[in-house]
Amino acid sequence: MIPSHARLLVLAAAVGALAACATQSAYRAPVPSEQAWATDFQVEPVPQSTPRWWTLLSDPSVDVLVERAFENNPTLDRAVATLEEAQANAGLAKSAGFPTLGVDAGLTRSGGTSLTESASGDDAFTMSSASLGFNWELDLFGRIRSSREAALRRLDARDIDAQGVKLAIAAETASGVVDLRSCRYSSLVQKEQRESLEEVLALTRLRASAGSVAPAEVDRAIASVEESRTDLASTNQLCTEIAHSLVVLTGQPLDTLYALTAPDAHAIDLSTQDFSLTRTRMVLPANVLARNPAVMSAERELAAAWADIGVARAERLPRLNLVAILTGQWLRVAGTSSDTTTGSLGFGLSAPLFDGGRGKATVGAAQARYHRAAADLEIALRQAWRDVENSLSALEAAQLRHHSARESLRASIRLLTASEAQWRAGAISLFELEDARRRYAQARDNTITAACDGSQAWIGLVQASGNAAITSESNPNELPALSYK
């Protein structure tokens, strides 16, 4: 006959062997297929990202407002709260793998008067008890382990989401500052254009009163002034809307935003301005798609969904608990007392016998969620490819447009200077002068727009690549900037 304690040891050894069993194979992260890139760029195997990447724009306003946006942003606060919830859930899943120990104690006192007195004259009695309970679920088929794995992978996903939100806030703030600065410079250009047209109108009226030009020329000059005022009002409205978006994003008042992005009216000589758009090929990590926050988060969700399948399968299998109870009771009655102490150690086995197909349906639902997570990952990969390609294409186009706009600007300045001299001498009509002036204004606006688009494309590339190593062969300070000083 095998002693009882020996039988327990044998059973424990068998349980330990069963605990090594798993309901499915280990998770393997899918390897993205090689992408065919439409844009040519250099790659490097080991990326070196820049934590404060927005400082490469060399714009103090961006530096200040990005930090302000981080300080008080409800979107970031929400992401952090979600991350903290995931941390708590991971801790809860981890605790399921440990034994639990509980205590239960009680005290009862009863008394009364009896018609027949006892020898002690006291019928009161006191009973107290205490028990210590130990319970440990032995993870036979990996249910607890898979639950813990799913919680940890979702914690990873929420951590990546929080980092992605922070990256998006920085990108949106930098983009908003670039837009606002560009808009305000366009407004300044249009204001100068309007003032120039008003001077032309005054001179045209003098000439018309002297009979040097036809009255229709005055009407033409008035129409040009009013058109410029309309354009300026529309641009100012757009600037106000951009500023309001930055107020919501950064929590800063309008006065602060306008002070930080004020254009320098004495340093807007765009004829000699050399905008610092880099002309070198971009250097990106070879795994640029895998660095995208949405892709990283989707892959972690896929890993969690795979672990959920293991949990669902293990739920259909037996559970084994190691249970130990130590109980003590103390009784005092009629002046005498007694106590007893008992203990027990054993295993508790539970297993579903019939559930009407519920367990099978649960596994099927978990598998469907895994397939959905796989589709989400593929969608995220394709969107990341699109965003990187669009940003690279936009940056390349902005560089080409900026070069052309500068050449056009220089030519339009020469044309306008000559046309103004000819008009004052009476050699050309106001119509011809206005045509030269429109060419000049359009060239200035095109130059501002190209510089803005270049910076926006670079910011978009940072966000699409998850702030991977985006550098150039030139000095970092020569990255796209909207500094017109």
Backbone torsions as a table, in degrees:
resi	resn	phi	psi	omega
1	MET	NA	128.9	179.9
2	ILE	-83.5	129.6	178.8
3	PRO	-57.3	155.8	-176.7
4	SER	-64.1	-40.6	-178.4
5	HIS	-67.9	-30.7	177.7
6	ALA	-68.9	-38.9	178.2
7	ARG	-62.1	-37.5	177.3
8	LEU	-63.3	-40.4	179.6
9	LEU	-65.3	-42.1	178.9
10	VAL	-62.4	-42.5	179.8
11	LEU	-65.2	-38.6	178.3
12	ALA	-63.7	-38.6	178.3
13	ALA	-65.1	-40.9	178.5
14	ALA	-64.9	-39.2	178.3
15	VAL	-64.2	-40.2	178.5
16	GLY	-61.8	-37.6	177.8
17	ALA	-66.9	-41.5	178.4
18	LEU	-65.2	-31.9	-178.2
19	ALA	-63.5	-21.3	179.3
20	ALA	-76.7	-10.3	-178.9
21	CYS	-72.8	151.6	177.7
22	ALA	-133.4	149.4	-177.7
23	THR	-84.4	-11.8	178.8
24	GLN	-159.7	168.0	-178.6
25	SER	-72.9	165.9	179.8
26	ALA	-68.0	150.4	-179.3
27	TYR	-70.6	139.1	174.5
28	ARG	-125.8	123.5	-179.2
29	ALA	-66.0	133.6	178.6
30	PRO	-66.0	142.9	179.3
31	VAL	-96.8	118.5	179.5
32	PRO	-61.5	141.0	177.4
33	SER	-69.1	157.7	179.6
34	GLU	-62.3	132.2	-178.3
35	GLN	-92.7	142.0	173.6
36	ALA	-94.2	109.0	-175.9
37	TRP	-88.6	133.1	177.7
38	ALA	-79.5	-26.0	-178.6
39	THR	-103.6	135.9	-179.2
40	ASP	-84.0	126.5	175.2
41	PHE	-151.3	155.8	179.3
42	GLN	-76.9	150.6	177.0
43	VAL	-126.9	155.9	176.4
44	GLU	-136.8	143.4	-174.4
45	PRO	-72.1	-31.9	-176.3
46	VAL	-116.4	101.2	-178.0
47	PRO	-75.4	148.4	175.6
48	GLN	-126.0	96.9	-176.4
49	SER	-78.3	159.8	178.0
50	THR	-107.5	111.7	-176.2
51	PRO	-55.6	-48.9	179.7
52	ARG	-98.3	63.0	-173.0
53	TRP	-62.4	-29.7	-176.4
54	TRP	-64.9	-19.4	178.6
55	THR	-68.3	-19.0	178.2
56	LEU	-68.7	-13.4	175.5
57	LEU	-75.1	-11.8	178.3
58	SER	56.2	40.6	179.1
59	ASP	-124.3	107.0	-179.6
60	PRO	-56.9	-32.5	179.7
61	SER	-63.6	-40.9	177.2
62	VAL	-62.7	-44.5	-179.3
63	ASP	-57.7	-45.6	-177.6
64	VAL	-67.5	-48.1	-172.4
65	LEU	-73.4	-30.2	175.7
66	VAL	-64.2	-43.8	177.8
67	GLU	-63.7	-39.3	177.6
68	ARG	-64.4	-38.0	179.5
69	ALA	-65.2	-33.8	178.1
70	PHE	-70.7	-31.6	-173.4
71	GLU	-67.8	-40.2	-174.6
72	ASN	-142.5	83.0	-178.6
73	ASN	-133.5	115.7	-177.2
74	PRO	-63.6	-30.7	178.6
75	THR	-65.4	-41.9	177.3
76	LEU	-68.5	-39.7	177.6
77	ASP	-60.6	-39.4	179.4
78	ARG	-66.0	-41.3	178.7
79	ALA	-63.7	-39.3	179.0
80	VAL	-66.4	-41.0	178.4
81	ALA	-63.6	-39.0	177.0
82	THR	-64.5	-38.5	177.3
83	LEU	-64.7	-41.5	179.1
84	GLU	-64.5	-37.2	176.6
85	GLU	-63.9	-41.3	178.4
86	ALA	-64.7	-36.1	176.5
87	GLN	-63.3	-42.2	179.0
88	ALA	-65.2	-40.7	179.0
89	ASN	-65.3	-36.7	177.3
90	ALA	-65.6	-39.3	176.7
91	GLY	-65.5	-36.7	178.2
92	LEU	-65.9	-42.3	179.1
93	ALA	-66.8	-35.7	179.6
94	LYS	-67.5	-37.6	-177.0
95	SER	-66.2	-22.5	-178.6
96	ALA	-66.7	-20.1	-179.5
97	GLY	-84.5	-4.5	-178.6
98	PHE	-103.4	153.9	176.4
99	PRO	-70.0	155.5	177.0
100	THR	-111.4	144.7	-179.2
101	LEU	-131.3	123.6	-178.0
102	GLY	-132.0	158.5	179.9
103	VAL	-127.1	144.5	179.2
104	ASP	-137.2	124.8	-176.8
105	ALA	-134.1	150.8	179.2
106	GLY	-151.4	154.5	179.9
107	LEU	-139.5	127.0	-179.8
108	THR	-128.5	129.2	176.6
109	ARG	-127.5	132.4	-178.2
110	SER	-134.7	144.6	179.5
111	GLY	-152.5	161.9	179.4
112	GLY	-178.3	-178.1	179.9
113	THR	-114.1	130.6	-178.8
114	SER	-108.2	147.0	176.5
115	LEU	-63.6	-30.9	177.2
116	THR	-107.8	111.5	-176.9
117	GLU	-69.5	141.7	176.2
118	SER	-79.9	171.9	-178.5
119	ALA	-61.5	-32.1	-178.3
120	SER	-92.5	-8.7	-178.5
121	GLY	72.9	17.6	-175.6
122	ASP	-141.5	116.1	178.0
123	ASP	-93.3	-0.7	-177.0
124	ALA	-69.9	145.4	174.0
125	PHE	-138.2	154.0	179.3
126	THR	-125.4	128.9	177.5
127	MET	-126.9	128.0	177.6
128	SER	-127.5	149.4	-179.3
129	SER	-148.0	155.6	175.9
130	ALA	-151.3	140.2	178.7
131	SER	-137.4	145.3	179.5
132	LEU	-118.3	119.2	-176.2
133	GLY	-111.8	137.8	-179.5
134	PHE	-125.3	129.6	-180.0
135	ASN	-140.6	134.0	-178.5
136	TRP	-144.8	114.7	176.3
137	GLU	-79.8	122.0	178.4
138	LEU	-84.2	122.1	-172.8
139	ASP	-76.4	79.5	-174.4
140	LEU	-61.9	-48.0	-171.6
141	PHE	-119.5	23.0	172.4
142	GLY	79.5	17.4	179.7
143	ARG	-62.5	-47.7	-179.4
144	ILE	-67.4	-42.6	-179.7
145	ARG	-61.7	-42.0	179.3
146	SER	-68.3	-37.7	176.9
147	SER	-61.8	-43.8	178.5
148	ARG	-63.8	-40.6	179.3
149	GLU	-63.3	-42.9	178.9
150	ALA	-62.6	-42.7	-179.8
151	ALA	-65.4	-40.6	179.4
152	LEU	-66.4	-39.3	179.9
153	ARG	-68.4	-35.9	176.6
154	ARG	-70.9	-31.4	173.7
155	LEU	-63.5	-43.0	176.3
156	ASP	-58.8	-43.4	-178.9
157	ALA	-63.0	-42.0	-179.6
158	ARG	-69.3	-33.6	175.9
159	ASP	-63.6	-44.2	178.3
160	ILE	-65.2	-39.5	177.6
161	ASP	-59.6	-43.2	179.5
162	ALA	-62.9	-41.4	176.9
163	GLN	-65.1	-38.5	177.4
164	GLY	-64.7	-37.9	176.6
165	VAL	-64.0	-42.0	179.0
166	LYS	-64.2	-40.5	177.3
167	LEU	-63.8	-41.5	-179.7
168	ALA	-65.8	-39.1	178.9
169	ILE	-64.0	-44.8	178.8
170	ALA	-62.8	-43.0	-179.4
171	ALA	-66.0	-42.6	-179.4
172	GLU	-66.6	-38.0	178.2
173	THR	-66.9	-48.1	178.8
174	ALA	-60.3	-41.6	178.7
175	SER	-64.1	-40.7	178.8
176	GLY	-64.6	-40.4	177.6
177	VAL	-64.3	-43.0	178.3
178	VAL	-60.6	-45.0	179.3
179	ASP	-62.7	-44.9	-178.0
180	LEU	-66.3	-42.2	179.3
181	ARG	-64.6	-43.1	178.2
182	SER	-62.2	-43.5	-179.4
183	CYS	-63.5	-40.7	-178.5
184	ARG	-70.3	-33.0	174.6
185	TYR	-69.4	-38.5	175.3
186	SER	-62.7	-39.9	177.1
187	SER	-62.6	-40.4	178.5
188	LEU	-64.8	-40.7	177.5
189	VAL	-62.7	-44.1	-179.9
190	GLN	-67.3	-33.8	176.9
191	LYS	-65.2	-43.7	176.8
192	GLU	-62.4	-38.2	177.7
193	GLN	-62.9	-43.2	179.6
194	ARG	-63.9	-44.1	179.2
195	GLU	-61.7	-38.8	178.2
196	SER	-66.1	-40.1	179.0
197	LEU	-66.7	-34.5	176.9
198	GLU	-65.5	-37.2	176.0
199	GLU	-65.0	-42.0	177.3
200	VAL	-62.2	-40.2	178.5
201	LEU	-61.3	-43.6	179.2
202	ALA	-62.3	-44.0	178.6
203	LEU	-65.6	-37.8	179.8
204	THR	-65.5	-39.5	177.9
205	ARG	-64.0	-40.5	177.4
206	LEU	-62.1	-42.8	-179.6
207	ARG	-66.9	-38.0	179.6
208	ALA	-66.4	-38.7	178.7
209	SER	-66.8	-27.7	178.3
210	ALA	-88.7	-4.1	179.4
211	GLY	81.2	15.7	-178.2
212	SER	-80.9	-28.7	179.9
213	VAL	-130.7	160.6	179.3
214	ALA	-74.3	152.2	177.9
215	PRO	-58.1	-26.1	179.5
216	ALA	-62.8	-27.1	178.2
217	GLU	-65.6	-34.6	177.4
218	VAL	-64.8	-44.4	178.3
219	ASP	-61.7	-39.1	178.6
220	ARG	-62.9	-41.3	179.6
221	ALA	-67.2	-39.5	178.3
222	ILE	-63.8	-43.6	179.9
223	ALA	-60.4	-40.2	179.9
224	SER	-64.9	-41.1	179.2
225	VAL	-63.9	-46.2	-178.1
226	GLU	-66.0	-36.7	177.1
227	GLU	-63.9	-40.3	178.7
228	SER	-66.1	-35.5	177.7
229	ARG	-66.4	-39.2	177.6
230	THR	-63.2	-45.0	178.8
231	ASP	-62.3	-40.4	-180.0
232	LEU	-65.4	-40.5	179.3
233	ALA	-63.9	-39.9	179.0
234	SER	-66.0	-42.0	178.9
235	THR	-64.8	-41.6	179.3
236	ASN	-64.1	-36.8	177.0
237	GLN	-64.2	-42.4	178.1
238	LEU	-62.3	-41.6	178.2
239	CYS	-61.3	-40.0	179.7
240	THR	-64.7	-41.0	178.8
241	GLU	-64.8	-40.6	177.5
242	ILE	-64.0	-42.0	179.5
243	ALA	-63.6	-39.0	178.6
244	HIS	-63.5	-37.9	176.9
245	SER	-62.6	-38.5	178.0
246	LEU	-69.9	-32.1	175.7
247	VAL	-61.3	-46.4	179.3
248	VAL	-63.2	-39.2	-174.7
249	LEU	-74.8	-40.7	-173.7
250	THR	-103.6	-16.2	-177.1
251	GLY	74.2	13.4	-179.2
252	GLN	-96.3	146.5	179.2
253	PRO	-69.8	162.5	-178.7
254	LEU	-59.8	-39.7	-178.1
255	ASP	-58.9	-40.8	179.4
256	THR	-65.6	-43.3	-179.8
257	LEU	-64.0	-43.2	-179.5
258	TYR	-67.5	-34.7	178.5
259	ALA	-67.6	-37.2	-178.4
260	LEU	-74.1	-27.0	-175.6
261	THR	-111.9	20.5	-178.3
262	ALA	-64.5	129.5	177.5
263	PRO	-75.7	151.7	178.9
264	ASP	-94.6	105.0	-176.4
265	ALA	-66.5	-21.1	-178.4
266	HIS	-93.7	0.4	-177.4
267	ALA	-132.2	39.6	-178.0
268	ILE	-113.3	30.1	177.1
269	ASP	-74.5	84.7	-174.5
270	LEU	-70.7	-8.9	-180.0
271	SER	-69.8	-28.6	-179.1
272	THR	-111.7	-1.4	-177.5
273	GLN	-70.9	129.2	177.5
274	ASP	-109.7	95.6	-178.0
275	PHE	-65.1	138.5	-171.2
276	SER	-91.4	61.1	172.0
277	LEU	-86.5	122.3	-178.8
278	THR	-64.8	142.4	-179.4
279	ARG	-113.3	16.5	178.1
280	THR	-97.6	162.2	178.7
281	ARG	-71.6	144.6	-179.5
282	MET	-74.6	146.7	178.7
283	VAL	-111.1	115.2	-178.1
284	LEU	-124.1	154.0	176.4
285	PRO	-68.3	150.5	-179.2
286	ALA	-61.8	-30.6	-179.4
287	ASN	-98.3	42.3	-173.5
288	VAL	-59.3	-37.3	-179.4
289	LEU	-66.0	-37.6	-179.3
290	ALA	-70.2	-13.4	180.0
291	ARG	-88.6	-9.3	179.3
292	ASN	-66.2	131.1	-177.0
293	PRO	-57.4	-39.8	-179.7
294	ALA	-65.5	-37.5	178.7
295	VAL	-67.9	-44.9	-179.8
296	MET	-61.9	-43.9	179.7
297	SER	-65.2	-41.3	179.7
298	ALA	-64.1	-36.5	179.1
299	GLU	-68.2	-38.4	177.3
300	ARG	-67.3	-35.7	175.8
301	GLU	-65.5	-36.2	177.1
302	LEU	-63.9	-42.4	177.7
303	ALA	-63.0	-39.8	178.1
304	ALA	-65.1	-39.8	179.0
305	ALA	-64.9	-35.6	176.5
306	TRP	-64.2	-41.6	178.1
307	ALA	-66.1	-33.7	178.1
308	ASP	-62.6	-33.5	176.8
309	ILE	-62.9	-42.0	177.2
310	GLY	-61.7	-38.5	177.8
311	VAL	-63.9	-46.0	-178.1
312	ALA	-63.1	-39.4	178.7
313	ARG	-68.3	-40.1	-179.1
314	ALA	-67.9	-27.3	178.7
315	GLU	-63.7	-22.6	-178.9
316	ARG	-86.4	-5.0	-175.0
317	LEU	-106.8	165.4	-176.8
318	PRO	-62.9	153.8	173.8
319	ARG	-117.4	141.8	-179.6
320	LEU	-127.7	126.0	-179.5
321	ASN	-116.9	137.7	171.2
322	LEU	-92.1	121.2	-173.1
323	VAL	-123.2	133.7	175.5
324	ALA	-137.4	135.9	-179.6
325	ILE	-133.9	131.4	174.5
326	LEU	-122.5	119.2	-174.1
327	THR	-125.3	137.8	175.4
328	GLY	-128.3	138.9	178.3
329	GLN	-130.8	139.7	179.9
330	TRP	-130.5	128.0	-175.8
331	LEU	-127.2	131.0	175.9
332	ARG	-127.8	122.1	-179.5
333	VAL	-150.3	138.7	178.3
334	ALA	53.1	41.2	177.0
335	GLY	77.6	-2.3	178.3
336	THR	-115.0	159.2	-178.2
337	SER	-137.1	153.7	176.4
338	SER	-147.5	156.5	179.2
339	ASP	-144.1	151.2	177.4
340	THR	-136.9	145.4	177.4
341	THR	-132.3	127.4	179.8
342	THR	-129.1	154.8	178.3
343	GLY	-146.3	152.7	179.1
344	SER	-147.4	150.9	177.9
345	LEU	-143.4	130.3	-178.7
346	GLY	-169.8	-175.2	179.8
347	PHE	-117.8	144.9	174.4
348	GLY	-118.5	125.2	-177.6
349	LEU	-114.3	131.5	176.8
350	SER	-134.7	141.5	-178.6
351	ALA	-153.2	139.9	177.4
352	PRO	-73.1	136.0	177.9
353	LEU	-103.4	-44.4	178.3
354	PHE	-148.2	124.8	-179.2
355	ASP	-129.0	14.5	177.7
356	GLY	67.4	22.0	179.8
357	GLY	88.7	8.3	-177.9
358	ARG	-65.4	-44.0	-178.7
359	GLY	-62.3	-42.6	179.6
360	LYS	-64.3	-40.9	178.7
361	ALA	-64.8	-36.7	178.8
362	THR	-63.9	-41.8	177.0
363	VAL	-64.0	-43.0	178.7
364	GLY	-61.2	-40.0	178.4
365	ALA	-65.5	-40.2	178.2
366	ALA	-64.2	-40.0	177.9
367	GLN	-66.1	-38.0	177.7
368	ALA	-64.6	-39.2	177.7
369	ARG	-65.0	-34.8	176.9
370	TYR	-65.3	-44.7	178.9
371	HIS	-63.0	-37.3	176.9
372	ARG	-65.8	-41.1	178.0
373	ALA	-64.1	-36.2	176.8
374	ALA	-64.7	-40.2	177.4
375	ALA	-66.2	-39.4	177.7
376	ASP	-61.2	-39.3	178.5
377	LEU	-64.4	-42.9	178.7
378	GLU	-63.9	-39.9	177.2
379	ILE	-62.3	-44.9	-180.0
380	ALA	-62.4	-39.4	178.1
381	LEU	-63.0	-44.9	-178.9
382	ARG	-66.7	-39.4	178.4
383	GLN	-67.2	-37.1	177.2
384	ALA	-64.8	-41.6	176.4
385	TRP	-59.0	-45.7	179.5
386	ARG	-61.3	-45.1	-177.3
387	ASP	-65.4	-40.8	178.3
388	VAL	-65.6	-45.4	179.8
389	GLU	-62.2	-44.5	-179.9
390	ASN	-62.6	-40.9	-180.0
391	SER	-66.5	-42.8	178.0
392	LEU	-64.0	-42.9	179.2
393	SER	-65.0	-42.1	179.6
394	ALA	-65.0	-39.1	179.3
395	LEU	-65.4	-42.7	179.1
396	GLU	-64.6	-42.4	179.3
397	ALA	-65.5	-39.1	179.4
398	ALA	-64.3	-37.9	177.6
399	GLN	-62.8	-44.4	179.5
400	LEU	-66.2	-43.4	-179.9
401	ARG	-66.1	-34.8	179.3
402	HIS	-65.9	-41.1	177.8
403	HIS	-63.0	-45.1	-180.0
404	SER	-66.1	-39.2	-179.0
405	ALA	-64.6	-38.5	178.2
406	ARG	-64.9	-42.5	178.3
407	GLU	-64.7	-41.2	177.9
408	SER	-64.5	-37.2	179.8
409	LEU	-63.9	-44.9	179.4
410	ARG	-62.0	-42.1	179.9
411	ALA	-67.2	-39.2	-178.6
412	SER	-68.3	-31.0	176.9
413	ILE	-66.5	-43.9	178.4
414	ARG	-63.4	-41.1	179.5
415	LEU	-65.4	-43.3	-179.0
416	LEU	-65.4	-41.7	179.6
417	THR	-60.3	-45.3	179.4
418	ALA	-67.7	-39.6	-178.5
419	SER	-66.2	-40.2	178.5
420	GLU	-62.6	-41.7	178.4
421	ALA	-64.5	-41.2	179.8
422	GLN	-67.7	-38.0	-179.8
423	TRP	-67.5	-41.5	178.1
424	ARG	-63.7	-29.3	178.4
425	ALA	-85.6	-3.9	179.8
426	GLY	80.0	15.7	-176.6
427	ALA	-83.8	-24.5	179.0
428	ILE	-130.7	164.4	-179.5
429	SER	-84.8	168.5	176.4
430	LEU	-64.5	-32.7	178.6
431	PHE	-59.3	-44.3	179.8
432	GLU	-67.2	-36.8	177.3
433	LEU	-65.1	-42.6	-179.1
434	GLU	-66.4	-34.4	176.4
435	ASP	-62.4	-42.4	177.7
436	ALA	-66.0	-37.6	180.0
437	ARG	-68.7	-38.2	177.9
438	ARG	-65.3	-38.6	177.4
439	ARG	-62.2	-40.8	179.8
440	TYR	-65.8	-45.8	-179.4
441	ALA	-64.0	-40.6	-179.9
442	GLN	-65.8	-38.7	179.1
443	ALA	-65.4	-40.0	177.2
444	ARG	-63.5	-44.9	-179.3
445	ASP	-66.1	-38.0	177.7
446	ASN	-64.1	-37.1	179.0
447	THR	-66.0	-43.2	177.9
448	ILE	-64.0	-44.3	-178.5
449	THR	-63.4	-41.1	-180.0
450	ALA	-64.6	-41.7	177.9
451	ALA	-64.6	-41.1	178.0
452	CYS	-63.3	-46.2	-178.8
453	ASP	-63.1	-36.6	178.1
454	GLY	-63.5	-43.7	178.3
455	SER	-66.3	-40.5	179.6
456	GLN	-64.1	-40.2	179.3
457	ALA	-65.7	-38.1	178.9
458	TRP	-66.3	-41.8	177.2
459	ILE	-62.8	-42.3	178.0
460	GLY	-62.9	-35.0	178.3
461	LEU	-68.5	-38.0	176.1
462	VAL	-60.5	-46.0	-177.4
463	GLN	-69.3	-41.9	-178.1
464	ALA	-66.2	-30.7	-178.5
465	SER	-93.7	4.8	-179.4
466	GLY	67.8	34.7	-178.1
467	ASN	57.2	45.6	173.6
468	ALA	-75.3	-177.6	-175.4
469	ALA	-72.5	90.5	178.1
470	ILE	-105.2	102.7	-178.0
471	THR	-130.8	-177.0	176.4
472	SER	-140.8	169.5	179.5
473	GLU	-78.1	-8.2	179.3
474	SER	-97.8	-176.7	179.9
475	ASN	-65.1	137.6	179.2
476	PRO	-56.1	-29.0	179.7
477	ASN	-70.3	-7.1	-180.0
478	GLU	-99.4	15.6	174.7
479	LEU	-72.1	163.2	-175.5
480	PRO	-52.2	128.5	-179.4
481	ALA	-141.5	153.7	174.8
482	LEU	-110.9	59.8	177.2
483	SER	-108.0	109.3	-175.9
484	TYR	-94.7	15.0	-177.2
485	LYS	-94.8	NA	NA
